[in-house]
Amino acid sequence: MSLEHAPVRFVRLKAVMGLTGLSASSIYDLMALKEFPASVPLSTNRRGWVLAEIESWQKERLEKRDTGAAVRSTRGRPRKVA
């Protein structure tokens, strides 16, 4: 029996920042709140994020925007996504 899996692609922090438009501190703040995908240790001093998880997070944000759901700010104040 053959199991076919899509390859997992890891992206580094700069790429995550470019994909999301978030700063590094905002990414880590959202991770601490469990509102952003967790990073994965790639080696002793390297971490990455699973690209599919980042894309899924982006889709969730779009759904929240489209339904008018509140999105928590990393500054502690809830705000609506335009």
N, C-alpha and C positions, 0 to 999 in steps of 0.2 A: 504494500500500500504506500503510495507516494503522497506526501504532504507538501503542498505548494504554499509558500508564504511569500508575501511581498517583502522585499528587502527593507530592513530598517535603516533609515538615514538619520544620522546625528548631525546637528548643526551647533556651532559654537555661539557664544554670547553675542558677538558682533552681528552675526547673521540673524539671531533672534531679535535683536534691537532693530535691525533693518526691516525685518518682516513685520514687526508689530508697531514700530514707531515709538516704542517705550524706551525709557532710559534704563540703565542697568539697575539703579536703585529701585525704580518702580517694579521691575521684573522680580527682584528679590523680595520686595515688600508684598507683592501679590502672592508669591510662593509661600511666604510666611503665613499669609491669610488662607492658604490652601485654595486660592482662586486662580492659579496659574500652574501649568504643568511643572512637575519637579524635574530638576536636572539629574543627569545620570553620570556617575563617575566613569570616565573613559580610561584614565590612568591615575597615577599618584597625584599629579597636579593639574589634570585636565578634566573639565566637565562639559557635557553637551546636553542638548535637548532633542527629543525625538520629533522630527519634522511633522509627522502625522498628528502628534498631540498638539503641536503649536497650531496647525491648520484647523484642528477640531475646536480649539479654544477660540480661534478667530470666528469660526462659524457660529459658536455659541454667543459671542459678542454681537454678531449681526442679528441673530434671533432676538436677543434682548433689546436691541435697538428697534427692531421691527414691531415688537410687542409693547414697547414703552416701559419695560421693566427697569427698575433702578439698578444702577451699577455702582458698587462701592468704590470710592476714591481711595487711593493710597494715602491720602492726607487725613482720612477719618471722617470726611463729610460725604454722605450719599449724594449722588447727582444723577440726573437723567442723561442718557446718551441721546444726542441729537439725531 
